[in-house]
Amino acid sequence: MAEQRGLHNLVWLGDLLGDVPSTGLSTSLRKLKENPDQVQRMLRASIRSMIYTHEHKQEALPILAKEFPGMERNTLAGTVDFYLKAMSPDGRVSESIVYDLISEQKALVNVKTEVPLSQVADFRPLQRVVKELNIAK
């Protein structure tokens, strides 16, 4: 929108900050334990939609236009470009990024105790989907 009004993009924040997850899926330990197949199906569908959007942007735009009926096509296309540049193409994020996020959140709420990665993230279901879909890193 800003560029359509004549403003210029001076910098892409991702170039300065590196990988920063902007979206994600969460579930409960109970769901992971009692219904891992459902979690796997949801992850698979999410990753396949991400891959499709990366590979077929023009085909994805009409689908998105149905979801956001009032949005102008140029604005929608710009939003998709931003999304594609910001998101991980396969859903993966490095553990160091998650550790950084944990540290940031701890500081915000003044938590002093150590929070292990295993307490907040389990990448095994995603790793299985990535392997199943034969996605190279």
C-alpha positions in Angstrom: 0.0 0.0 0.0 2.7 2.4 0.9 4.6 1.8 -2.3 1.4 2.4 -4.3 1.3 5.8 -2.6 4.8 6.6 -3.8 6.8 5.7 -0.7 10.0 3.6 -1.2 11.0 0.4 0.7 14.4 1.3 2.1 15.1 -2.0 3.9 13.6 -5.4 4.4 13.6 -6.1 8.2 14.3 -9.8 7.6 17.6 -8.8 6.0 18.6 -7.1 9.2 17.2 -9.6 11.7 17.6 -12.9 9.8 15.1 -15.7 10.5 12.2 -14.6 12.7 9.2 -16.9 12.7 6.0 -15.0 11.9 3.6 -17.9 12.2 3.4 -21.3 13.6 1.2 -24.1 14.8 0.6 -25.0 18.4 -1.2 -27.8 20.1 -1.3 -29.4 23.5 0.8 -32.3 24.8 -2.5 -34.2 25.2 -3.3 -33.8 21.5 0.2 -34.8 20.5 -0.1 -37.9 22.6 -3.7 -38.9 21.9 -4.1 -37.9 18.3 -0.7 -37.7 16.6 -2.2 -38.6 13.2 -4.4 -35.5 13.3 -1.4 -33.4 14.2 0.6 -35.0 11.3 -2.3 -34.3 8.8 -2.5 -30.7 9.9 1.2 -30.1 9.6 1.3 -31.9 6.2 -1.6 -29.7 4.9 0.1 -26.5 6.2 3.5 -27.3 4.7 1.9 -28.3 1.3 0.0 -25.0 1.2 3.2 -23.1 2.0 5.0 -24.9 -0.8 2.1 -24.4 -3.2 2.0 -20.7 -2.5 5.7 -20.4 -3.1 5.6 -22.3 -6.3 2.3 -21.0 -7.7 1.8 -17.5 -6.5 -0.4 -16.5 -9.4 -2.7 -19.5 -8.9 -2.9 -18.7 -5.2 -4.0 -15.1 -5.6 -7.6 -16.0 -6.7 -7.9 -18.3 -3.7 -6.8 -15.6 -1.4 -9.0 -13.0 -3.1 -12.1 -15.2 -2.1 -10.9 -15.1 1.5 -10.3 -11.3 1.4 -13.0 -10.1 -0.9 -12.5 -6.3 -0.3 -8.8 -6.3 -0.9 -7.5 -4.8 -4.2 -5.5 -7.3 -6.3 -2.3 -5.2 -6.1 -2.5 -5.0 -2.4 -3.2 -8.7 -2.1 -0.2 -9.5 -4.4 2.0 -7.3 -2.3 0.9 -9.0 0.8 1.6 -12.4 -0.7 5.1 -11.2 -1.7 5.7 -10.0 1.8 4.4 -13.3 3.2 6.6 -15.4 0.9 9.7 -13.4 1.7 9.0 -13.7 5.5 8.0 -17.3 5.8 10.0 -20.4 6.0 9.5 -22.3 2.7 9.1 -25.6 4.6 8.0 -24.7 8.1 11.3 -25.3 9.7 13.0 -22.8 12.0 16.4 -23.2 13.7 16.6 -24.1 17.4 18.7 -21.0 18.0 15.9 -18.8 16.8 13.5 -20.5 19.2 16.0 -20.1 22.1 16.1 -16.4 21.2 12.4 -16.2 21.3 12.3 -18.0 24.7 14.8 -15.5 26.1 12.9 -12.5 24.8 9.6 -13.8 26.4 11.4 -14.6 29.7 12.7 -11.1 29.8 9.2 -9.7 29.1 7.6 -11.5 32.0 10.7 -11.4 34.2 11.3 -15.2 34.4 14.7 -16.1 35.8 14.6 -19.9 35.6 15.9 -21.8 32.7 13.2 -22.9 30.1 14.4 -25.9 28.1 13.5 -26.1 24.4 11.7 -29.4 25.0 9.3 -27.6 27.3 8.0 -25.3 24.6 8.7 -27.0 21.3 8.7 -30.5 19.7 10.0 -30.5 16.2 9.6 -34.3 15.7 6.2 -34.1 14.0 7.4 -31.5 11.6 10.6 -33.4 10.9 8.5 -36.5 10.0 6.4 -34.4 7.6 9.5 -32.8 6.0 10.9 -36.3 5.5 7.6 -37.7 4.2 7.3 -34.9 1.7 11.0 -35.3 0.8 11.9 -31.7 1.3 15.6 -30.9 1.2 16.9 -28.2 3.5 
